[in-house]
Amino acid sequence: MRVAVYYNNNDVRLEEMPIPVTGPDELLVRVEASGICGSDVMEWYRIMRAPLVLGHEIAGTVVKAGKNVARYKVGDRVFVSHHVPCNTCIYCLSGHHTVCDTLLTTNFDPGGFAEYLRVPAINVDRGVFLLPDEMSLDEGVFIEPLACVYRGQRMASMKPGRSVLVIGSGITGILHIKLAAALAAGTIFATDIHPSRLDMASRYGALVIDAQDNVSERLMELNKGHLADVVIICTGAVPAITQALASVERGGTILFFASPEPGITVHLPVFDLWKNEVAIVNSYGASPLDITAAIELIKAGRVEVTDMITHRFALADAGEGFKLVAGADESMKVIVEPQK
């Protein structure tokens, strides 16, 4: 089968490897669509393990089911979660499924930028989700990123009426804007340095602020003298952290949805955070609960997703898609179609 192998952001090669052999408790899935995630182009995160086949935002069709697999059959359209938790450790039982040791060691084989992938037994048990009849394969690609966004807002205790500032209006920033609106947030604000992304954020209802301006001052002007109740950091740029600290309202919450690379440290005004009762929360990945919620939100039309697709590429041209996403300007959601 053909696979797109990642060496670095500017070197993604079409190569051949055998179709994975599946066991009696496993599935073989034909990948129909696979989204390029922003994390796929974080070289500091990926390049140390290169070469490898990436791709975790997938929708596909079951083409082979092991003899012991009862819940899925050939022809089923599915979303497959690449990481799955054990559901029994102290982290899972306390609601922190995404730091579970099992989750951090599970994956499907080889990755979503391939014509086929093998779904291991543990993923079959707790990481395969049937696509509703009314959900398209394109919509299925957004299940994983929306689930991550849903988890972030859940961790931040998003409530109706709270004002929201999204720092960074890439694909996850736009999803945060859309989900916050669906959850009846108050006024939503968004920043970015790219005019095209500010335009898109504005299109989906956010009041936009150029990230190169004094964000907190502009926020006060636009929000009737108040800062934001919830500030969501959707970029690894260090200045975004400083902007977040200056832009959160008393009693508010800062959500680290994205992070700088390891080794980066920042100054925290601990006294101000304490005095103003500002909470800092973090969110990594998505749990099965979040995936289920994302499926329902898309199915019900509460969060429209396909209008964010800007580019499609055949598998042989996946490298062009990686360059677009790494450029962080001309694209929003880039989809690779491995069967083309």
C-alpha positions as a printed NumPy array, in Angstrom:
array([[  0.   ,   0.   ,   0.   ],
       [  1.011,   3.625,  -0.402],
       [  1.9  ,   5.753,   2.608],
       [  3.044,   9.35 ,   3.09 ],
       [  6.16 ,   9.211,   5.251],
       [  7.119,  12.273,   7.298],
       [ 10.804,  13.211,   7.499],
       [ 10.277,  16.905,   8.261],
       [  7.778,  19.625,   7.37 ],
       [  9.336,  20.08 ,   3.953],
       [ 10.035,  16.422,   3.236],
       [  7.028,  14.09 ,   3.117],
       [  7.588,  11.175,   0.731],
       [  5.215,   8.766,  -0.965],
       [  6.489,   5.287,  -0.166],
       [  5.281,   1.681,  -0.181],
       [  4.806,  -0.682,   2.726],
       [  2.859,  -3.929,   3.166],
       [ -0.814,  -3.785,   4.094],
       [ -0.872,  -4.562,   7.84 ],
       [ -1.747,  -8.101,   8.842],
       [ -4.638,  -8.168,  11.324],
       [ -5.38 , -10.655,  14.074],
       [ -8.65 , -12.196,  15.312],
       [ -9.41 ,  -9.246,  17.63 ],
       [ -8.432,  -6.494,  15.188],
       [ -9.812,  -4.471,  12.294],
       [ -8.394,  -3.385,   8.969],
       [ -9.724,   0.031,   7.988],
       [ -9.466,   1.698,   4.581],
       [ -8.663,   5.349,   5.251],
       [-10.966,   7.591,   3.209],
       [-10.01 ,  10.97 ,   4.674],
       [ -7.309,  12.138,   7.064],
       [ -6.839,  15.675,   8.351],
       [ -3.467,  17.317,   8.869],
       [ -3.357,  18.508,  12.476],
       [ -1.326,  21.458,  13.68 ],
       [  0.572,  19.027,  15.913],
       [  1.643,  17.1  ,  12.794],
       [  3.831,  20.049,  11.766],
       [  5.37 ,  20.73 ,  15.193],
       [  8.883,  19.674,  14.158],
       [ 10.306,  19.783,  17.692],
       [  7.616,  17.243,  18.625],
       [  7.785,  15.001,  15.55 ],
       [ 11.227,  15.069,  14.017],
       [ 12.971,  13.118,  16.769],
       [ 10.881,  10.061,  15.781],
       [ 11.037,  10.558,  12.011],
       [ 10.669,   8.917,   9.598],
       [  7.105,   7.927,  10.46 ],
       [  3.577,   7.833,   9.097],
       [  1.472,  10.461,  10.854],
       [ -2.261,  11.13 ,  10.718],
       [ -4.764,  10.749,  13.568],
       [ -7.834,  12.692,  12.35 ],
       [ -9.284,   9.889,  10.271],
       [-12.525,   8.573,   8.859],
       [-12.66 ,   5.26 ,   7.023],
       [-14.403,   2.039,   6.175],
       [-13.928,  -1.369,   7.773],
       [-12.642,  -3.808,   5.119],
       [-11.714,  -6.709,   7.4  ],
       [-12.959,  -7.71 ,  10.857],
       [-11.268, -10.411,  12.947],
       [-13.305, -13.466,  13.891],
       [-13.597, -12.334,  17.506],
       [-14.828,  -8.827,  16.646],
       [-18.577,  -8.666,  17.271],
       [-19.441,  -4.975,  17.258],
       [-18.132,  -4.012,  13.819],
       [-18.455,  -5.5  ,  10.363],
       [-17.119,  -5.009,   6.884],
       [-18.607,  -1.876,   5.343],
       [-19.039,   0.057,   8.589],
       [-17.962,   3.704,   8.361],
       [-15.905,   4.55 ,  11.42 ],
       [-13.802,   7.062,  13.261],
       [-10.864,   5.43 ,  15.037],
       [ -9.151,   7.027,  18.014],
       [ -5.382,   6.637,  17.808],
       [ -4.877,   6.701,  21.599],
       [ -7.117,   4.947,  24.125],
       [ -7.069,   4.91 ,  27.946],
       [ -7.227,   1.915,  30.265],
       [-10.291,   3.34 ,  32.111],
       [ -9.186,   1.718,  35.388],
       [ -6.062,   3.55 ,  36.649],
       [ -6.079,   6.389,  39.181],
       [ -5.819,   8.949,  36.378],
       [ -8.778,   7.599,  34.413],
       [-10.896,   7.191,  37.552],
       [-10.223,  10.836,  38.456],
       [-11.224,  12.045,  34.972],
       [ -7.692,  12.554,  33.621],
       [ -7.856,   9.893,  30.902],
       [ -5.398,  11.696,  28.664],
       [ -2.473,  11.277,  31.087],
       [ -3.131,   7.55 ,  31.447],
       [ -0.006,   5.437,  30.853],
       [ -1.956,   3.139,  28.548],
       [ -3.215,   6.031,  26.407],
       [  0.308,   7.319,  25.939],
       [  1.489,   3.965,  24.565],
       [ -1.387,   2.996,  22.237],
       [ -1.736,   3.803,  18.556],
       [ -3.037,   2.357,  15.328],
       [ -0.711,   0.992,  12.637],
       [  0.804,   2.785,  10.768],
       [ -1.024,   6.147,  10.725],
       [ -3.788,   8.002,   8.921],
       [ -1.69 ,   9.06 ,   5.939],
       [ -1.862,   5.548,   4.537],
       [ -4.305,   3.634,   2.386],
       [ -5.051,   1.175,   5.197],
       [ -4.454,   0.911,   8.905],
       [ -4.608,  -1.863,  11.469],
       [ -6.69 ,  -1.212,  14.56 ],
       [ -5.225,  -3.123,  17.547],
       [ -7.549,  -5.03 ,  19.878],
       [ -7.434,  -2.414,  22.651],
       [ -8.432,   0.313,  20.175],
       [-11.209,  -1.911,  18.798],
       [-12.468,  -2.352,  22.359],
       [-12.667,   1.326,  23.299],
       [-11.548,   3.531,  20.395],
       [-13.748,   2.762,  17.393],
       [-16.89 ,   4.842,  16.843],
       [-19.503,   4.221,  14.155],
       [-20.267,   7.292,  12.063],
       [-23.977,   8.146,  12.168],
       [-25.727,   7.656,   8.825],
       [-26.224,  11.4  ,   8.492],
       [-22.538,  12.189,   9.088],
       [-20.201,  12.497,   6.103],
       [-16.649,  11.201,   6.024],
       [-15.456,  14.804,   5.861],
       [-17.3  ,  15.526,   9.104],
       [-15.726,  12.423,  10.612],
       [-12.289,  13.991,  10.159],
       [-13.269,  16.718,  12.647],
       [-14.331,  14.362,  15.45 ],
       [-10.896,  14.192,  17.05 ],
       [-10.033,  17.91 ,  16.929],
       [-13.507,  18.918,  18.136],
       [-13.274,  16.352,  20.943],
       [-10.006,  17.946,  22.083],
       [-11.63 ,  21.382,  22.   ],
       [-14.673,  20.109,  23.899],
       [-12.415,  18.655,  26.573],
       [-10.561,  21.958,  26.883],
       [-13.721,  23.96 ,  27.429],
       [-15.02 ,  21.327,  29.836],
       [-11.8  ,  21.573,  31.853],
       [-12.163,  25.367,  31.819],
       [-15.724,  25.033,  33.199],
       [-17.213,  26.986,  30.314],
       [-20.594,  28.425,  31.291],
       [-23.267,  30.314,  29.339],
       [-22.762,  34.061,  29.261],
       [-19.043,  34.078,  30.043],
       [-16.927,  36.229,  27.736],
       [-14.187,  34.362,  25.888],
       [-10.875,  35.417,  24.347],
       [ -9.295,  32.946,  21.919],
       [ -5.604,  33.679,  21.345],
       [ -4.63 ,  32.195,  17.989],
       [ -7.24 ,  31.702,  15.267],
       [ -5.964,  28.616,  13.514],
       [ -8.158,  25.557,  13.121],
       [ -8.389,  24.851,  16.862],
       [ -8.99 ,  28.515,  17.62 ],
       [-11.881,  28.584,  15.142],
       [-13.271,  25.371,  16.637],
       [-13.09 ,  26.983,  20.081],
       [-15.01 ,  29.974,  18.727],
       [-17.668,  27.726,  17.193],
       [-18.027,  25.535,  20.264],
       [-18.148,  28.497,  22.65 ],
       [-20.974,  29.95 ,  20.564],
       [-22.778,  26.593,  20.581],
       [-22.465,  26.479,  24.38 ],
       [-24.044,  29.954,  24.661],
       [-20.943,  31.842,  25.709],
       [-21.148,  35.61 ,  25.976],
       [-19.142,  37.846,  23.655],
       [-16.303,  35.985,  21.923],
       [-13.043,  37.718,  21.005],
       [-10.183,  36.339,  18.926],
       [ -6.63 ,  37.317,  18.056],
       [ -4.096,  36.361,  15.411],
       [ -1.269,  37.933,  13.431],
       [ -2.605,  36.74 ,  10.053],
       [ -5.363,  38.867,   8.46 ],
       [ -6.858,  35.823,   6.719],
       [ -7.357,  34.076,  10.039],
       [ -8.816,  37.175,  11.641],
       [-11.238,  37.359,   8.729],
       [-12.327,  33.78 ,   9.352],
       [-12.704,  34.344,  13.094],
       [-14.85 ,  37.385,  12.337],
       [-16.945,  35.353,   9.909],
       [-17.839,  32.976,  12.723],
       [-18.929,  35.7  ,  15.092],
       [-15.825,  36.717,  17.024],
       [-14.765,  40.308,  17.568],
       [-11.197,  40.293,  16.335],
       [ -8.039,  41.933,  17.653],
       [ -4.702,  42.04 ,  15.863],
       [ -2.297,  40.127,  18.125],
       [  0.355,  42.766,  17.426],
       [ -1.807,  45.429,  19.094],
       [ -2.164,  45.935,  22.831],
       [ -4.631,  43.08 ,  23.231],
       [ -5.754,  43.813,  26.788],
       [ -6.422,  47.486,  26.017],
       [ -8.432,  46.627,  22.887],
       [-10.307,  43.984,  24.834],
       [-11.294,  46.537,  27.493],
       [-12.503,  48.898,  24.765],
       [-14.59 ,  46.234,  23.07 ],
       [-15.885,  44.57 ,  26.25 ],
       [-17.275,  47.6  ,  28.088],
       [-14.327,  47.997,  30.423],
       [-13.875,  44.315,  31.238],
       [-11.326,  41.697,  30.378],
       [-12.29 ,  38.145,  29.363],
       [-13.78 ,  35.58 ,  31.743],
       [-12.128,  32.717,  29.859],
       [ -8.874,  33.06 ,  27.903],
       [ -7.964,  30.142,  25.649],
       [ -4.368,  29.91 ,  24.399],
       [ -4.318,  28.185,  21.002],
       [ -0.746,  28.926,  19.961],
       [  2.653,  27.9  ,  21.254],
       [  4.031,  31.419,  20.828],
       [  5.402,  32.614,  24.172],
       [  4.014,  36.184,  23.83 ],
       [  0.535,  34.639,  23.837],
       [  1.05 ,  33.639,  27.465],
       [  1.873,  37.213,  28.453],
       [ -1.198,  38.415,  26.556],
       [ -3.369,  35.853,  28.325],
       [ -2.146,  36.884,  31.772],
       [ -2.912,  40.532,  30.961],
       [ -6.317,  39.772,  29.447],
       [ -8.086,  37.599,  32.015],
       [-10.805,  39.072,  34.2  ],
       [-10.847,  38.741,  37.996],
       [-12.292,  35.349,  38.866],
       [-11.514,  34.186,  35.339],
       [ -9.781,  31.172,  33.836],
       [ -6.803,  30.757,  31.503],
       [ -6.814,  27.546,  29.477],
       [ -3.529,  26.294,  28.065],
       [ -4.858,  24.449,  25.034],
       [ -1.497,  24.787,  23.267],
       [  1.964,  24.908,  24.762],
       [  5.441,  26.164,  23.844],
       [  8.085,  23.531,  23.215],
       [  9.721,  21.804,  26.199],
       [ 12.243,  23.812,  28.159],
       [ 10.468,  27.159,  27.771],
       [  9.773,  28.921,  31.064],
       [  7.733,  32.06 ,  31.693],
       [  7.317,  34.462,  34.579],
       [  4.025,  34.1  ,  36.424],
       [  2.671,  37.005,  38.494],
       [  1.644,  34.675,  41.302],
       [  0.454,  37.426,  43.646],
       [ -1.867,  38.866,  40.979],
       [ -3.211,  35.429,  40.103],
       [ -3.837,  34.746,  43.792],
       [ -5.357,  38.138,  44.574],
       [ -7.64 ,  38.061,  41.523],
       [ -8.597,  34.386,  41.93 ],
       [ -7.497,  33.506,  38.409],
       [ -7.442,  29.794,  37.614],
       [ -4.965,  28.247,  35.189],
       [ -6.024,  24.941,  33.67 ],
       [ -4.53 ,  22.705,  31.008],
       [ -5.968,  20.312,  28.481],
       [ -4.281,  17.587,  26.469],
       [ -6.006,  15.334,  23.951],
       [ -9.484,  13.86 ,  24.31 ],
       [-11.158,  11.046,  26.232],
       [-13.864,   8.671,  24.95 ],
       [-16.437,  10.9  ,  26.673],
       [-15.228,  13.91 ,  24.708],
       [-15.254,  11.968,  21.445],
       [-18.85 ,  10.911,  22.043],
       [-19.825,  14.516,  22.757],
       [-18.066,  15.721,  19.593],
       [-19.931,  13.185,  17.463],
       [-23.25 ,  14.347,  18.89 ],
       [-22.411,  18.039,  18.389],
       [-21.54 ,  17.461,  14.726],
       [-24.48 ,  15.109,  14.136],
       [-26.938,  17.611,  15.592],
       [-25.523,  20.477,  13.554],
       [-24.572,  22.398,  16.694],
       [-21.027,  22.828,  15.375],
       [-20.661,  23.137,  11.599],
       [-17.246,  21.862,  10.529],
       [-16.985,  21.226,   6.793],
       [-17.028,  24.949,   6.029],
       [-13.489,  25.057,   7.438],
       [-12.06 ,  22.752,   4.779],
       [ -9.828,  24.853,   2.533],
       [ -7.675,  22.279,   0.737],
       [ -7.716,  18.618,  -0.322],
       [ -4.775,  16.552,  -1.527],
       [ -4.272,  13.081,  -2.896],
       [ -1.862,  10.935,  -0.899],
       [  0.965,  11.545,  -3.36 ],
       [  0.649,  15.291,  -2.736],
       [  0.426,  15.124,   1.061],
       [  3.724,  16.998,   1.322],
       [  2.116,  20.081,  -0.213],
       [ -0.535,  19.921,   2.472],
       [  2.089,  19.766,   5.207],
       [  3.791,  22.865,   3.824],
       [  0.476,  24.737,   3.791],
       [ -0.318,  23.836,   7.39 ],
       [  3.221,  24.654,   8.538],
       [  2.916,  28.042,   6.811],
       [ -0.068,  28.824,   9.064],
       [ -1.621,  31.414,   6.776],
       [ -3.328,  30.272,   3.588],
       [ -5.102,  27.197,   4.949],
       [ -7.521,  26.158,   7.643],
       [ -8.35 ,  22.442,   7.489],
       [ -6.309,  20.44 ,   4.988],
       [ -7.565,  16.955,   4.18 ],
       [ -5.569,  14.134,   2.602],
       [ -7.569,  11.52 ,   0.691],
       [ -5.432,   8.337,   0.706],
       [ -7.544,   6.502,  -1.871],
       [ -6.729,   9.138,  -4.521]])
